[in-house]
Amino acid sequence: MDKVEQEVEKVKKEWDDTYNNVVEQIKAIENYGKSETQNKDSLPRLKGLAQDGLALLKSLQFKLDLFAPQLPTDDQVQSAKSLLESWKNRSHSLRLSMRNANLQANDNIRKAAQKERELLLGGGGESTARRRNLQTKAGMTSAAESITESLRRTRQLMVQEVERSAGTLMTFEESTGVLRKAETEYKGHRSLLMRTRNLLSTMQRQDVIDRVIIAVGLFLFTCAVLYVVSKRIGILALQRKVTAAFKAGMVGKELRPGAVGNGVNHAPVYDNALRIAKEPLERLMHDEL
């Protein structure tokens, strides 16, 4: 049984006790003035007690109305609402009974006063003693009624303050629950934000590393391209030189017979010049591969 169910059971028990007390007080008011042995409490005091009981019943109904929506199951909520309607009907019946009891008490007082008047108007020592006793009782009753009325007003004010404090306390408890829920959600979002921040830091580091790798790779690729291009340019230049030498050797072969007949001394041209020129080219290409 949770805390709300315990409070509901406590309110039910208190309401039953208060209801029984109010019923007894209403009966006492109804029987007031019928006999001298039943007049220990004055009528205003009995009325004040009954009104305080009715006010307490109303306060307990208000508490049950607050606790009913907070019960854990729908069946308990419906049962609490049905009980609340029953309490309202019984409280209304008590108020009607209170009104009828006041009318009956006033009738009893009127009858008792008439009987007392008849006795006072009679002669003899019994009549004189009765008048003195009545004066003493009237003074004591008036003082007691004044004190009782003051205490009753004080008690009503205290009951109102208690009800107001109970409502304020319930509001504070609800606000505390909302704040705790907000704190829990904030803690959850805080951990999520911390994880997100760590992921962003990791991604930033990875981005820097990727940039460095790309830059180094691009640099190495550029160096390789430049190296290959430079080597290719050197081979082409060598090929041009070899081609020029080859062409020069062919021209020498064509001019050699005519030069001897004309008596002109030309530079000797050797047949193996092309082979000698080709060997370094083939060796260079082999070294490149």
C-alpha positions in Angstrom: 0.0 0.0 0.0 1.5 3.3 -1.1 1.3 6.6 0.7 -1.8 7.8 -1.1 -3.8 4.7 -0.2 -2.7 5.1 3.5 -3.9 8.7 3.5 -7.2 7.7 2.0 -7.7 5.0 4.6 -6.9 7.5 7.3 -9.4 10.0 5.9 -12.1 7.3 5.8 -11.5 6.3 9.5 -11.5 9.9 10.6 -14.7 10.7 8.7 -16.6 7.8 10.3 -15.5 8.8 13.8 -16.5 12.4 13.1 -19.8 11.4 11.6 -20.7 9.3 14.7 -19.8 12.2 17.0 -21.9 14.6 15.0 -24.9 12.2 15.1 -24.6 12.0 18.9 -24.3 15.7 19.3 -27.4 16.2 17.1 -29.3 13.7 19.3 -28.2 15.7 22.4 -29.4 18.9 20.8 -32.8 17.3 20.0 -33.2 16.0 23.6 -32.0 19.3 25.1 -34.4 20.7 27.7 -36.5 17.5 28.2 -35.1 16.8 31.7 -32.7 18.4 34.1 -30.3 15.5 34.1 -29.6 15.9 30.4 -28.7 19.6 30.6 -25.1 19.3 31.5 -23.9 21.1 28.3 -25.5 24.3 27.2 -27.3 24.4 23.9 -24.9 26.9 22.2 -22.0 24.7 23.1 -23.7 21.6 21.6 -24.5 23.6 18.4 -20.9 24.8 18.2 -19.6 21.2 18.5 -22.1 20.0 15.9 -21.1 22.8 13.5 -17.4 22.1 14.0 -18.1 18.4 13.2 -19.9 19.3 10.0 -17.0 21.6 9.0 -14.5 18.8 9.7 -16.6 16.5 7.6 -16.5 19.0 4.7 -12.7 19.2 5.1 -12.4 15.5 5.0 -14.5 15.4 1.8 -12.1 17.9 0.3 -9.1 15.8 1.2 -10.7 12.7 -0.4 -11.5 14.7 -3.5 -7.8 15.6 -3.7 -6.5 12.1 -3.1 -8.9 10.2 -5.4 -7.3 11.1 -8.8 -3.9 10.0 -7.3 -4.9 6.4 -6.6 -2.9 3.8 -8.6 -5.8 2.0 -10.2 -9.0 3.1 -12.0 -11.2 0.9 -9.8 -9.9 2.6 -6.7 -10.5 6.0 -8.3 -14.1 5.1 -9.1 -14.7 3.7 -5.6 -13.3 6.8 -4.0 -15.6 9.0 -6.2 -18.6 6.9 -5.3 -17.7 7.1 -1.6 -17.3 10.9 -1.9 -20.9 11.2 -3.4 -22.1 9.1 -0.5 -20.4 11.3 2.0 -22.0 14.4 0.4 -25.5 12.9 0.7 -24.9 11.9 4.3 -23.6 15.3 5.2 -26.7 16.9 3.6 -28.8 14.5 5.7 -26.9 15.6 8.8 -27.6 19.2 8.1 -31.3 18.6 7.8 -31.2 16.6 11.0 -29.3 19.5 12.7 -32.0 21.9 11.6 -34.8 19.7 12.9 -32.9 19.1 16.2 -32.5 22.9 16.7 -36.3 23.3 16.2 -37.0 20.5 18.7 -34.5 22.0 21.2 -36.2 25.4 20.9 -39.6 23.7 21.5 -38.2 21.9 24.5 -36.7 25.1 25.9 -40.0 26.9 25.5 -41.9 24.1 27.3 -39.3 24.0 30.1 -39.5 27.8 30.5 -43.2 27.7 30.7 -43.1 25.0 33.3 -40.4 26.9 35.2 -42.5 30.1 35.1 -45.4 28.3 36.5 -43.3 27.0 39.4 -41.8 30.5 40.0 -45.2 32.1 40.2 -46.2 29.7 42.9 -45.8 30.6 46.5 -43.7 29.1 49.4 -40.1 28.5 50.2 -39.6 26.1 47.3 -40.3 28.9 44.9 -37.8 31.2 46.6 -35.0 28.6 46.6 -35.7 27.8 43.0 -35.4 31.5 41.9 -32.0 31.8 43.7 -30.8 28.6 42.1 -32.0 29.8 38.7 -30.1 33.1 39.0 -26.9 31.4 40.0 -27.2 28.9 37.1 -28.0 31.7 34.6 -24.9 33.6 35.5 -22.7 30.5 35.3 -24.3 29.5 32.0 -23.8 33.0 30.5 -20.1 33.0 31.3 -19.6 29.4 30.1 -21.5 30.2 26.8 -19.3 33.3 26.2 -16.1 31.3 26.7 -17.4 28.4 24.6 -18.3 30.7 21.8 -14.9 32.3 21.8 -13.2 28.9 21.8 -15.5 27.7 19.0 -14.5 30.7 16.8 -10.9 30.0 17.6 -11.2 26.4 16.6 -13.0 27.2 13.4 -10.2 29.6 12.5 -7.6 26.9 13.3 -9.5 24.4 11.1 -9.5 26.8 8.2 -5.8 27.4 8.6 -5.2 23.7 8.7 -7.1 23.2 5.5 -5.2 26.0 3.8 -1.9 24.6 5.0 -2.9 21.1 3.7 -3.7 22.6 0.3 -0.4 24.5 0.2 1.5 21.4 1.2 -0.1 19.3 -1.6 0.8 22.1 -4.0 4.4 22.0 -2.7 4.6 18.2 -3.1 3.4 18.4 -6.7 5.9 21.2 -7.5 8.6 19.1 -5.9 7.7 16.1 -8.0 7.8 18.3 -11.2 11.2 19.7 -10.2 12.6 16.2 -9.6 11.3 15.0 -12.9 12.9 18.1 -14.6 16.2 17.4 -12.8 16.2 13.8 -14.0 15.5 14.8 -17.6 18.3 17.4 -17.4 20.7 14.8 -16.1 19.8 12.5 -19.0 20.3 15.4 -21.6 23.5 16.3 -19.9 25.0 12.9 -20.4 23.8 12.9 -24.0 25.4 16.3 -24.6 28.7 15.0 -23.1 28.7 12.0 -25.4 27.9 14.3 -28.3 30.8 16.6 -27.4 33.2 13.7 -27.2 32.1 12.4 -30.6 32.6 15.8 -32.1 36.1 16.0 -30.6 36.9 12.6 -32.1 35.5 13.6 -35.5 37.6 16.8 -35.4 40.8 14.9 -34.6 40.0 12.3 -37.4 39.4 15.2 -39.8 42.8 16.7 -39.0 44.5 13.3 -39.5 42.7 12.7 -42.8 43.8 16.1 -44.0 47.4 15.4 -43.1 47.2 12.0 -44.8 45.7 13.5 -48.0 48.3 16.3 -48.1 51.2 13.8 -47.6 49.7 11.4 -50.3 49.3 14.3 -52.7 52.8 15.5 -52.1 54.2 12.0 -52.7 52.1 11.6 -55.8 53.3 14.9 -57.2 56.9 14.0 -56.5 56.4 10.6 -58.3 54.8 12.4 -61.3 57.6 14.9 -61.5 60.2 12.2 -61.3 58.6 10.1 -64.0 58.2 13.2 -66.2 61.8 14.3 -65.7 63.0 10.8 -66.6 60.8 10.6 -69.7 62.1 14.0 -70.9 65.7 12.8 -70.5 65.0 9.6 -72.6 63.3 11.7 -75.4 66.3 14.0 -75.6 68.6 11.0 -75.8 66.4 9.5 -78.5 66.6 12.7 -80.5 70.4 12.7 -80.3 70.6 9.0 -81.4 68.3 9.8 -84.3 70.4 12.7 -85.4 73.5 10.5 -85.2 71.9 7.8 -87.2 70.8 10.2 -89.9 74.4 11.6 -90.0 75.8 8.1 -90.5 73.5 7.4 -93.4 74.5 10.6 -95.1 78.2 9.7 -94.7 77.7 6.3 -96.5 76.1 8.0 -99.5 78.9 10.6 -99.8 81.9 8.3 -99.3 82.5 6.9 -103.0 82.2 10.3 -104.7 84.5 12.0 -102.3 87.5 9.8 -103.2 87.0 10.4 -106.9 86.9 14.1 -106.4 90.1 14.2 -104.4 88.3 15.6 -101.3 89.3 14.3 -97.9 86.2 13.8 -95.8 86.0 12.6 -92.2 85.8 8.9 -91.9 82.4 7.5 -91.0 82.3 4.2 -89.3 79.6 1.7 -89.6 79.6 0.7 -86.0 78.8 4.3 -84.9 75.1 3.6 -84.8 75.6 0.4 -82.8 77.8 2.2 -80.3 75.2 5.0 -80.0 72.4 2.5 -79.5 74.1 0.5 -76.8 74.1 3.4 -74.2 70.4 4.0 -75.1 69.4 0.4 -74.5 71.5 0.3 -71.3 69.8 3.5 -70.1 66.3 2.1 -70.8 67.2 -1.1 -69.0 68.3 0.9 -66.0 65.1 2.9 -66.0 63.0 -0.3 -66.1 
